[in-house]
Amino acid sequence: MDYLQYWYQTNPQQYQAEQVPQYHQMVNAVQYAERPVEDKIMTDLAVHQDPYLEQPQQPQQLSAQPPGTSFSILTLRLTLPDVITHNLDMLIIGINPGLLSAYKGRHYPNPGNHFWKCLYLSGLTDEQLNHMHDQTLPERYGIGFTNMVERTTPGSKDLSNKEIREGGHQLLEKLQMYRPLIAVFNGKCIYETFCKEIFGVKAKNLEFGLQPYKVPETETVCYLMPSSSPRCAQFPRAQDKVHFFIKLKELRDQMKGVVRTQEIQETSYTFDLPLAKEDAKRLSIKEEQHDPGYEETCAHGSQQHTQQAFEVRPSTDTGACNDSQNSLDQVSDNRWTMQPFADQIPDIRCSNSN
């Protein structure tokens, strides 16, 4: 206690009232309020203080975006460049870049996407490729990539209708500039918007495959196939989509004049059930009447034929001629008698003459 009094007398200026800063003078009022107040007396006395306990941090939520990146950087700064050149065989058109595509700078990098697998299974490429080969496809296979909207979003639902409509006109300018042979729309919603904005037609009951419209001022045809995304509810598996890639390859070969090999040919069979019913009524096909005597006659005839084939008894018996005559009479009268199976076995025993 004497030490405290002595220390207070030697340092009176330490206990003068401090001016409390006003709110507008604080650089950060929240940090000032959370900053621990330092006890100078206890510090000088080297008395141990409890460490300042910070507020527990909230658990970090998992994000679908790539690690080490922020959502604002991906959506505002990064875009996915087109892989496009003049006179391509086909130009694959997507809706807009996703976060993973913008982060890697590659087209269709999601391992669950069916695009690269279907491309190989259909024969459009002679080896299994992935997103790291997208830059080589124009030169090797005449395939390019672009999107209707350039802005990166987590999903296509984050795009506004205005963006999609404007993207349709931007896509038209690309198609008229580069003039690919086939414009391949990877997804039905893309072509619906493009058809409405460019052709002025509201598409109803769209069917996948070759479409009836060409890109204005070009000879580019439009081909619609289901989305290669695994979230496509109508075709959730890769094997469900390979058929449309095969038809795309056939369309390309047909337009380029490539002769199809005759080793394997695909034949389409169809059956129209209502038409078959009408044909049946028109032809009036009559059923045969059941004749019970026909089956009985055939059964007796086959049995008598077996009897004559296996019966090799010697003709020493005086009644053999009579039996033969009786059998002929039975044949003429269509009446046959049943012969036991034991009687059909010939007698091959050797007779001993003693």
WOBEL-V346709 format. One record per pair of residues at least 12 apart in sequence whose C-alpha atoms are under 10 Angstrom apart, sorted by the first residue. I is the first residue (numbers start at 1). GAP is how many residues later the second one is. D is the distance in Angstrom with one decimal. If there is no record, write none. Layout:
i=<I | I>
gap=<GAP | GAP>
d=<D | D>
This chain:
i=<4 | 4 | 7 | 8 | 14 | 14 | 15 | 34 | 34 | 34 | 35 | 36 | 36 | 36 | 37 | 64 | 64 | 64 | 65 | 65 | 65 | 65 | 65 | 66 | 66 | 66 | 66 | 66 | 66 | 67 | 69 | 71 | 71 | 71 | 71 | 73 | 73 | 74 | 74 | 74 | 74 | 74 | 74 | 74 | 74 | 74 | 74 | 75 | 75 | 75 | 75 | 75 | 75 | 75 | 75 | 75 | 76 | 76 | 76 | 77 | 77 | 77 | 78 | 78 | 78 | 78 | 78 | 78 | 78 | 78 | 78 | 78 | 79 | 79 | 79 | 79 | 79 | 79 | 79 | 79 | 79 | 79 | 79 | 79 | 80 | 80 | 80 | 80 | 80 | 80 | 80 | 80 | 80 | 80 | 80 | 80 | 80 | 80 | 80 | 80 | 81 | 81 | 81 | 81 | 81 | 81 | 81 | 81 | 81 | 82 | 82 | 82 | 82 | 82 | 82 | 82 | 82 | 82 | 83 | 83 | 83 | 83 | 83 | 83 | 83 | 83 | 83 | 83 | 83 | 84 | 84 | 84 | 84 | 84 | 84 | 84 | 84 | 84 | 84 | 84 | 85 | 85 | 85 | 85 | 85 | 85 | 85 | 85 | 85 | 85 | 86 | 86 | 86 | 86 | 86 | 86 | 86 | 86 | 86 | 87 | 87 | 87 | 87 | 87 | 87 | 87 | 87 | 87 | 88 | 88 | 88 | 88 | 88 | 88 | 88 | 88 | 88 | 88 | 88 | 88 | 88 | 89 | 89 | 89 | 89 | 89 | 89 | 89 | 89 | 89 | 89 | 89 | 89 | 89 | 89 | 89 | 89 | 90 | 90 | 90 | 90 | 90 | 90 | 90 | 90 | 90 | 90 | 90 | 90 | 90 | 90 | 90 | 90 | 90 | 90 | 90 | 91 | 91 | 91 | 91 | 91 | 91 | 91 | 91 | 91 | 91 | 91 | 91 | 91 | 91 | 91 | 91 | 91 | 91 | 92 | 92 | 92 | 92 | 92 | 92 | 92 | 92 | 92 | 92 | 92 | 93 | 93 | 93 | 93 | 93 | 93 | 93 | 93 | 93 | 93 | 93 | 93 | 93 | 93 | 93 | 94 | 94 | 94 | 94 | 94 | 94 | 94 | 94 | 94 | 94 | 94 | 94 | 94 | 94 | 94 | 95 | 95 | 95 | 95 | 95 | 95 | 95 | 95 | 95 | 95 | 95 | 95 | 95 | 95 | 95 | 95 | 95 | 95 | 95 | 96 | 96 | 96 | 96 | 96 | 96 | 96 | 96 | 96 | 96 | 96 | 96 | 96 | 96 | 96 | 97 | 97 | 97 | 97 | 97 | 97 | 97 | 97 | 97 | 97 | 97 | 98 | 98 | 98 | 98 | 98 | 98 | 98 | 99 | 99 | 99 | 99 | 100 | 100 | 100 | 101 | 101 | 102 | 102 | 102 | 103 | 104 | 104 | 105 | 105 | 106 | 106 | 106 | 106 | 106 | 106 | 106 | 107 | 107 | 107 | 107 | 107 | 107 | 107 | 107 | 107 | 108 | 108 | 108 | 108 | 108 | 108 | 108 | 109 | 109 | 109 | 109 | 110 | 110 | 110 | 110 | 111 | 111 | 111 | 112 | 112 | 112 | 112 | 112 | 113 | 113 | 113 | 113 | 113 | 113 | 113 | 114 | 114 | 114 | 114 | 114 | 114 | 114 | 114 | 114 | 114 | 115 | 115 | 115 | 115 | 115 | 115 | 115 | 115 | 115 | 115 | 115 | 115 | 116 | 116 | 116 | 116 | 116 | 116 | 116 | 117 | 117 | 117 | 117 | 117 | 117 | 117 | 118 | 118 | 118 | 118 | 118 | 118 | 118 | 118 | 118 | 118 | 119 | 119 | 119 | 119 | 119 | 120 | 120 | 121 | 121 | 121 | 121 | 121 | 121 | 122 | 122 | 122 | 122 | 122 | 122 | 122 | 122 | 122 | 122 | 123 | 123 | 123 | 123 | 124 | 124 | 124 | 124 | 124 | 124 | 124 | 124 | 124 | 125 | 125 | 125 | 126 | 142 | 142 | 143 | 143 | 144 | 144 | 144 | 145 | 146 | 146 | 147 | 147 | 147 | 147 | 147 | 147 | 147 | 148 | 148 | 148 | 148 | 148 | 148 | 148 | 148 | 148 | 148 | 148 | 148 | 148 | 148 | 148 | 149 | 149 | 149 | 149 | 149 | 149 | 149 | 149 | 150 | 150 | 150 | 150 | 151 | 151 | 161 | 164 | 164 | 164 | 164 | 165 | 165 | 165 | 165 | 165 | 165 | 166 | 166 | 167 | 167 | 167 | 167 | 168 | 168 | 168 | 168 | 168 | 168 | 168 | 168 | 169 | 169 | 169 | 171 | 171 | 172 | 172 | 172 | 172 | 172 | 175 | 175 | 175 | 175 | 175 | 176 | 176 | 176 | 176 | 176 | 176 | 177 | 178 | 178 | 179 | 179 | 179 | 179 | 179 | 179 | 180 | 180 | 180 | 180 | 181 | 181 | 181 | 181 | 181 | 181 | 181 | 181 | 182 | 182 | 182 | 182 | 182 | 182 | 182 | 182 | 182 | 182 | 182 | 182 | 183 | 183 | 183 | 183 | 183 | 183 | 183 | 183 | 184 | 184 | 184 | 184 | 184 | 184 | 184 | 184 | 185 | 185 | 185 | 185 | 185 | 185 | 185 | 185 | 186 | 186 | 186 | 186 | 186 | 186 | 186 | 187 | 187 | 187 | 187 | 187 | 187 | 187 | 187 | 188 | 188 | 188 | 188 | 188 | 188 | 188 | 189 | 189 | 190 | 190 | 191 | 191 | 191 | 191 | 191 | 191 | 191 | 192 | 192 | 192 | 195 | 195 | 195 | 198 | 198 | 199 | 199 | 199 | 199 | 206 | 207 | 207 | 207 | 208 | 208 | 208 | 208 | 208 | 209 | 209 | 209 | 209 | 209 | 209 | 209 | 209 | 209 | 209 | 210 | 210 | 210 | 210 | 210 | 210 | 210 | 211 | 211 | 223 | 223 | 223 | 223 | 224 | 224 | 225 | 225 | 225 | 225 | 225 | 225 | 226 | 226 | 226 | 226 | 227 | 228 | 228 | 296 | 296 | 297 | 297 | 297 | 298 | 298 | 299 | 299 | 300 | 300 | 300 | 300 | 300 | 300 | 301 | 301 | 301 | 301 | 301 | 301 | 302 | 303 | 303 | 303 | 303 | 303 | 304 | 304 | 304 | 304 | 304 | 304 | 304 | 304 | 305 | 305 | 306 | 306 | 306 | 307 | 307 | 307 | 307 | 307 | 307 | 307 | 307 | 308 | 308 | 308 | 309 | 310 | 310 | 310 | 310 | 311 | 311 | 311 | 311 | 311 | 312 | 312 | 312 | 312 | 312 | 313 | 313 | 313 | 313 | 313 | 313 | 314 | 314>
gap=<37 | 41 | 34 | 33 | 26 | 27 | 25 | 18 | 20 | 21 | 17 | 15 | 16 | 17 | 15 | 35 | 36 | 90 | 33 | 34 | 35 | 38 | 89 | 33 | 34 | 35 | 36 | 37 | 38 | 36 | 34 | 28 | 81 | 82 | 83 | 30 | 79 | 24 | 25 | 26 | 27 | 28 | 29 | 77 | 78 | 79 | 80 | 22 | 23 | 24 | 27 | 28 | 76 | 77 | 78 | 79 | 75 | 76 | 77 | 25 | 74 | 75 | 19 | 21 | 23 | 24 | 25 | 26 | 27 | 72 | 73 | 74 | 17 | 18 | 19 | 20 | 22 | 23 | 24 | 26 | 71 | 72 | 73 | 74 | 16 | 17 | 18 | 19 | 21 | 22 | 23 | 24 | 25 | 26 | 27 | 66 | 67 | 70 | 71 | 72 | 16 | 21 | 24 | 25 | 26 | 64 | 65 | 66 | 69 | 23 | 24 | 25 | 53 | 62 | 63 | 64 | 65 | 68 | 23 | 24 | 51 | 52 | 53 | 54 | 55 | 60 | 61 | 62 | 63 | 51 | 53 | 54 | 58 | 59 | 60 | 61 | 62 | 90 | 94 | 96 | 53 | 54 | 57 | 58 | 59 | 60 | 92 | 93 | 94 | 95 | 52 | 56 | 58 | 89 | 91 | 92 | 93 | 94 | 95 | 51 | 55 | 56 | 90 | 91 | 92 | 93 | 94 | 95 | 49 | 50 | 51 | 53 | 54 | 55 | 56 | 90 | 91 | 92 | 93 | 94 | 95 | 49 | 52 | 53 | 54 | 55 | 90 | 91 | 92 | 93 | 94 | 131 | 160 | 163 | 164 | 166 | 167 | 48 | 51 | 52 | 53 | 54 | 55 | 89 | 90 | 91 | 92 | 93 | 94 | 130 | 131 | 132 | 133 | 158 | 159 | 162 | 47 | 51 | 52 | 53 | 54 | 55 | 56 | 84 | 87 | 88 | 89 | 90 | 91 | 92 | 93 | 94 | 95 | 131 | 51 | 52 | 53 | 54 | 55 | 90 | 91 | 92 | 93 | 94 | 131 | 51 | 52 | 53 | 54 | 55 | 56 | 78 | 90 | 91 | 92 | 93 | 94 | 97 | 98 | 131 | 13 | 14 | 51 | 52 | 53 | 54 | 55 | 90 | 91 | 92 | 93 | 96 | 97 | 133 | 134 | 51 | 52 | 53 | 54 | 55 | 56 | 60 | 61 | 64 | 69 | 72 | 73 | 90 | 91 | 92 | 94 | 95 | 96 | 132 | 50 | 51 | 52 | 53 | 54 | 55 | 56 | 57 | 58 | 59 | 60 | 63 | 68 | 71 | 94 | 49 | 50 | 51 | 52 | 53 | 54 | 55 | 56 | 57 | 58 | 59 | 12 | 53 | 54 | 55 | 56 | 57 | 58 | 53 | 54 | 55 | 56 | 52 | 53 | 54 | 30 | 51 | 49 | 50 | 51 | 49 | 27 | 28 | 26 | 27 | 24 | 25 | 26 | 27 | 28 | 29 | 39 | 23 | 24 | 25 | 26 | 27 | 28 | 38 | 39 | 40 | 22 | 23 | 24 | 26 | 37 | 120 | 121 | 21 | 22 | 23 | 25 | 20 | 21 | 119 | 120 | 19 | 20 | 119 | 116 | 117 | 118 | 119 | 126 | 114 | 115 | 116 | 117 | 118 | 124 | 125 | 113 | 114 | 115 | 116 | 122 | 123 | 124 | 125 | 127 | 128 | 14 | 15 | 16 | 71 | 112 | 113 | 114 | 115 | 123 | 126 | 127 | 130 | 12 | 13 | 14 | 15 | 18 | 112 | 122 | 12 | 13 | 111 | 121 | 122 | 124 | 125 | 110 | 120 | 121 | 122 | 123 | 124 | 125 | 126 | 127 | 128 | 122 | 123 | 126 | 127 | 130 | 122 | 125 | 117 | 118 | 121 | 122 | 124 | 125 | 119 | 120 | 121 | 122 | 123 | 124 | 125 | 126 | 127 | 128 | 119 | 122 | 123 | 126 | 17 | 18 | 19 | 121 | 122 | 124 | 125 | 126 | 128 | 12 | 15 | 16 | 15 | 38 | 39 | 37 | 39 | 36 | 39 | 40 | 39 | 25 | 28 | 20 | 21 | 23 | 24 | 38 | 39 | 43 | 15 | 16 | 17 | 18 | 19 | 20 | 21 | 22 | 23 | 24 | 26 | 37 | 42 | 43 | 46 | 14 | 15 | 16 | 17 | 18 | 19 | 21 | 22 | 13 | 14 | 17 | 20 | 12 | 16 | 32 | 26 | 29 | 30 | 33 | 25 | 28 | 29 | 31 | 32 | 33 | 28 | 31 | 23 | 26 | 27 | 30 | 22 | 23 | 25 | 26 | 27 | 28 | 29 | 30 | 25 | 28 | 29 | 23 | 27 | 22 | 25 | 26 | 43 | 44 | 40 | 41 | 42 | 43 | 45 | 39 | 40 | 41 | 42 | 43 | 44 | 41 | 40 | 42 | 36 | 38 | 39 | 40 | 41 | 42 | 38 | 39 | 40 | 41 | 37 | 38 | 39 | 40 | 41 | 71 | 74 | 75 | 28 | 32 | 33 | 37 | 38 | 39 | 40 | 41 | 66 | 69 | 70 | 73 | 27 | 31 | 32 | 37 | 38 | 39 | 40 | 41 | 25 | 26 | 37 | 38 | 39 | 40 | 41 | 64 | 23 | 24 | 37 | 38 | 39 | 40 | 41 | 42 | 37 | 38 | 39 | 40 | 41 | 42 | 43 | 21 | 37 | 38 | 39 | 40 | 41 | 42 | 45 | 18 | 19 | 20 | 36 | 37 | 38 | 39 | 37 | 38 | 34 | 37 | 12 | 15 | 20 | 31 | 32 | 33 | 34 | 12 | 14 | 32 | 18 | 20 | 27 | 17 | 18 | 14 | 15 | 16 | 17 | 18 | 17 | 18 | 19 | 15 | 16 | 17 | 18 | 36 | 13 | 14 | 15 | 16 | 17 | 35 | 36 | 38 | 39 | 42 | 12 | 13 | 14 | 15 | 37 | 38 | 41 | 12 | 13 | 21 | 24 | 25 | 28 | 20 | 24 | 16 | 18 | 19 | 20 | 22 | 23 | 14 | 15 | 18 | 19 | 14 | 13 | 14 | 39 | 40 | 37 | 38 | 39 | 36 | 38 | 37 | 39 | 31 | 34 | 35 | 36 | 37 | 38 | 30 | 33 | 34 | 35 | 36 | 37 | 34 | 33 | 34 | 35 | 36 | 37 | 23 | 26 | 27 | 31 | 32 | 33 | 34 | 35 | 26 | 31 | 33 | 35 | 38 | 30 | 31 | 32 | 33 | 34 | 36 | 37 | 38 | 16 | 19 | 36 | 35 | 33 | 34 | 35 | 36 | 32 | 33 | 34 | 35 | 36 | 32 | 33 | 34 | 35 | 36 | 30 | 31 | 32 | 33 | 34 | 35 | 32 | 33>
d=<9.4 | 9.9 | 9.8 | 10.0 | 8.7 | 9.5 | 9.8 | 9.9 | 8.9 | 9.8 | 8.9 | 9.6 | 6.9 | 9.5 | 9.9 | 8.3 | 8.8 | 8.2 | 9.4 | 6.1 | 6.9 | 8.6 | 8.0 | 7.4 | 6.5 | 9.9 | 9.8 | 7.0 | 9.1 | 9.7 | 8.5 | 8.5 | 9.9 | 9.1 | 9.1 | 9.7 | 10.0 | 9.3 | 6.6 | 9.1 | 9.9 | 6.8 | 6.9 | 9.5 | 6.8 | 8.2 | 9.5 | 9.6 | 9.1 | 7.7 | 8.5 | 9.9 | 6.8 | 4.9 | 6.0 | 8.5 | 7.7 | 7.5 | 9.4 | 9.5 | 9.2 | 8.9 | 9.6 | 9.1 | 9.7 | 5.9 | 7.4 | 9.9 | 8.7 | 9.6 | 8.3 | 7.2 | 9.4 | 7.2 | 9.3 | 9.4 | 8.7 | 5.6 | 8.6 | 7.9 | 6.4 | 6.4 | 6.2 | 9.9 | 8.7 | 6.2 | 8.8 | 9.7 | 6.9 | 5.2 | 8.5 | 8.8 | 5.6 | 7.2 | 7.9 | 8.6 | 8.7 | 7.1 | 8.5 | 7.9 | 9.4 | 8.8 | 7.3 | 8.4 | 9.1 | 8.9 | 7.8 | 9.2 | 8.5 | 9.8 | 9.5 | 8.9 | 9.4 | 7.9 | 5.8 | 4.9 | 7.6 | 9.4 | 9.4 | 8.8 | 7.5 | 6.3 | 9.0 | 8.6 | 7.6 | 8.6 | 5.2 | 4.9 | 6.5 | 9.0 | 9.6 | 7.1 | 9.5 | 8.1 | 4.9 | 6.1 | 7.2 | 9.3 | 7.8 | 9.3 | 7.2 | 9.2 | 9.0 | 9.2 | 7.3 | 9.6 | 9.5 | 6.3 | 9.0 | 8.6 | 9.4 | 9.6 | 9.6 | 9.6 | 7.9 | 4.5 | 6.5 | 6.9 | 9.9 | 9.6 | 8.1 | 9.9 | 9.8 | 6.3 | 5.9 | 5.1 | 6.9 | 9.9 | 10.0 | 6.9 | 9.0 | 8.7 | 5.0 | 6.1 | 6.9 | 7.8 | 7.4 | 4.6 | 6.2 | 8.1 | 9.6 | 8.6 | 7.9 | 5.0 | 6.1 | 8.3 | 9.3 | 5.7 | 4.8 | 6.2 | 8.8 | 9.7 | 10.0 | 7.0 | 9.6 | 9.5 | 8.8 | 9.1 | 9.2 | 6.6 | 5.2 | 6.5 | 8.8 | 9.5 | 5.8 | 5.7 | 4.6 | 5.8 | 6.5 | 9.3 | 9.6 | 9.8 | 9.5 | 9.2 | 9.7 | 8.0 | 9.3 | 8.5 | 5.8 | 4.7 | 5.7 | 7.2 | 9.9 | 8.8 | 9.6 | 9.3 | 6.3 | 8.0 | 6.4 | 5.1 | 5.8 | 8.4 | 10.0 | 9.9 | 7.3 | 6.0 | 4.9 | 6.4 | 8.2 | 8.7 | 6.6 | 4.9 | 6.3 | 6.7 | 9.7 | 8.7 | 6.2 | 5.2 | 5.2 | 6.8 | 10.0 | 8.9 | 7.2 | 5.9 | 5.0 | 5.7 | 8.6 | 8.3 | 9.4 | 9.9 | 9.4 | 9.5 | 7.9 | 6.4 | 4.5 | 6.3 | 8.4 | 8.9 | 6.7 | 5.5 | 7.3 | 7.5 | 10.0 | 8.7 | 9.7 | 8.7 | 5.4 | 5.2 | 6.1 | 8.6 | 9.8 | 9.5 | 6.9 | 9.5 | 8.3 | 9.1 | 10.0 | 8.8 | 7.9 | 7.9 | 8.4 | 6.2 | 9.6 | 9.9 | 8.5 | 5.2 | 6.1 | 4.9 | 5.8 | 6.5 | 6.5 | 7.5 | 9.7 | 8.4 | 6.9 | 8.8 | 9.3 | 9.5 | 9.9 | 9.2 | 7.1 | 9.3 | 7.8 | 6.7 | 6.8 | 5.0 | 6.8 | 8.5 | 8.5 | 8.8 | 9.5 | 8.9 | 5.6 | 5.6 | 5.6 | 6.4 | 8.3 | 6.4 | 6.3 | 5.6 | 8.3 | 9.5 | 9.9 | 8.7 | 9.3 | 8.7 | 9.5 | 6.8 | 9.2 | 9.8 | 9.3 | 9.4 | 9.3 | 9.4 | 9.6 | 5.8 | 6.8 | 8.7 | 6.9 | 8.5 | 9.9 | 9.1 | 5.8 | 8.4 | 9.3 | 6.6 | 9.2 | 7.4 | 8.8 | 9.9 | 8.2 | 5.9 | 9.5 | 8.9 | 9.8 | 9.1 | 9.0 | 7.4 | 5.1 | 8.0 | 9.8 | 9.7 | 8.5 | 8.9 | 9.8 | 8.9 | 9.2 | 9.8 | 9.3 | 7.5 | 6.3 | 9.4 | 9.7 | 9.3 | 6.0 | 5.0 | 5.7 | 8.9 | 9.8 | 8.6 | 8.8 | 5.1 | 6.4 | 6.8 | 9.4 | 7.8 | 5.5 | 9.0 | 8.2 | 9.2 | 10.0 | 9.0 | 9.6 | 9.4 | 8.7 | 5.3 | 7.7 | 9.7 | 8.3 | 9.1 | 9.3 | 9.4 | 7.3 | 6.3 | 5.8 | 7.7 | 9.8 | 9.0 | 9.9 | 7.9 | 8.3 | 9.7 | 7.4 | 9.3 | 10.0 | 8.6 | 8.6 | 6.5 | 7.7 | 9.5 | 7.0 | 5.2 | 8.8 | 9.1 | 6.7 | 8.8 | 10.0 | 7.9 | 6.8 | 8.7 | 9.6 | 9.2 | 9.3 | 9.5 | 8.8 | 6.8 | 9.5 | 8.5 | 8.4 | 9.6 | 6.0 | 7.5 | 8.6 | 5.7 | 4.9 | 8.6 | 8.9 | 7.5 | 9.9 | 9.8 | 8.5 | 7.3 | 7.6 | 7.6 | 9.9 | 9.4 | 7.9 | 7.9 | 8.8 | 6.3 | 9.8 | 9.8 | 9.1 | 8.9 | 7.1 | 9.5 | 9.2 | 9.6 | 9.1 | 9.7 | 8.9 | 9.8 | 10.0 | 9.6 | 8.5 | 9.1 | 8.4 | 9.6 | 9.7 | 7.7 | 9.6 | 9.7 | 9.6 | 9.1 | 7.1 | 9.0 | 8.7 | 4.9 | 6.1 | 8.7 | 7.3 | 5.8 | 9.3 | 9.9 | 9.7 | 7.7 | 10.0 | 9.0 | 6.9 | 6.4 | 9.1 | 8.1 | 5.0 | 8.0 | 8.4 | 8.4 | 9.3 | 9.9 | 7.9 | 9.8 | 8.9 | 9.9 | 9.2 | 8.4 | 7.3 | 8.7 | 9.7 | 9.9 | 6.7 | 7.6 | 9.0 | 6.7 | 9.5 | 9.8 | 8.9 | 9.9 | 9.4 | 8.7 | 9.8 | 8.5 | 9.1 | 7.1 | 5.3 | 8.8 | 9.3 | 6.8 | 7.4 | 8.0 | 7.5 | 7.2 | 8.6 | 10.0 | 8.6 | 9.9 | 7.8 | 7.5 | 8.3 | 7.5 | 9.2 | 9.7 | 8.2 | 7.9 | 7.6 | 7.7 | 7.0 | 6.4 | 9.4 | 8.6 | 9.3 | 9.8 | 10.0 | 9.0 | 9.6 | 6.7 | 7.6 | 6.4 | 9.9 | 9.0 | 8.5 | 6.1 | 8.7 | 9.3 | 7.2 | 5.1 | 6.7 | 9.0 | 7.9 | 8.1 | 9.0 | 9.4 | 9.4 | 9.6 | 8.8 | 5.4 | 5.1 | 5.9 | 6.7 | 9.0 | 8.8 | 7.6 | 9.3 | 10.0 | 9.2 | 8.5 | 6.6 | 6.1 | 4.9 | 6.1 | 8.5 | 9.4 | 9.3 | 8.6 | 6.2 | 4.8 | 6.0 | 7.3 | 8.6 | 9.9 | 9.9 | 7.4 | 6.2 | 5.0 | 6.4 | 8.3 | 8.4 | 8.9 | 6.7 | 5.7 | 6.1 | 5.0 | 6.8 | 9.1 | 9.5 | 7.0 | 6.1 | 4.9 | 4.1 | 7.6 | 8.9 | 9.0 | 8.0 | 9.1 | 8.3 | 6.9 | 7.2 | 6.4 | 7.2 | 9.7 | 9.3 | 9.2 | 9.7 | 8.7 | 9.4 | 9.9 | 8.8 | 9.1 | 7.2 | 9.6 | 8.7 | 8.4 | 9.9 | 8.6 | 9.9 | 10.0 | 8.5 | 8.3 | 7.9 | 9.2 | 8.7 | 8.5 | 8.9 | 7.8 | 8.7 | 9.8 | 7.5 | 5.1 | 5.2 | 7.1 | 7.7 | 8.5 | 5.4 | 5.1 | 6.1 | 9.3 | 7.0 | 9.5 | 7.5 | 7.7 | 9.5 | 6.2 | 4.5 | 6.4 | 8.9 | 9.0 | 8.4 | 8.3 | 5.8 | 7.0 | 9.6 | 9.8 | 7.7 | 9.2 | 8.7 | 9.3 | 8.1 | 9.7 | 6.2 | 7.9 | 9.8 | 8.8 | 9.6 | 7.1 | 7.9 | 9.8 | 8.6 | 7.6 | 9.9 | 9.8 | 9.9 | 7.0 | 7.7 | 8.2 | 9.5 | 9.9 | 9.0 | 10.0 | 9.7 | 8.4 | 7.3 | 5.2 | 7.0 | 7.4 | 8.0 | 7.9 | 8.2 | 6.5 | 9.1 | 9.9 | 9.2 | 7.8 | 8.1 | 6.8 | 7.6 | 9.9 | 8.6 | 9.5 | 8.5 | 9.6 | 6.3 | 7.0 | 7.3 | 7.6 | 10.0 | 9.7 | 9.1 | 9.8 | 8.1 | 9.7 | 8.8 | 6.7 | 9.0 | 8.8 | 8.5 | 6.2 | 9.7 | 9.7 | 9.3 | 8.7 | 8.7 | 9.0 | 5.6 | 6.8 | 7.0 | 7.8 | 5.7 | 7.3 | 6.3 | 9.4 | 8.6 | 8.6 | 5.8 | 7.9 | 9.6 | 9.8 | 9.6 | 9.5 | 6.6 | 7.0 | 9.5 | 9.7 | 9.1>
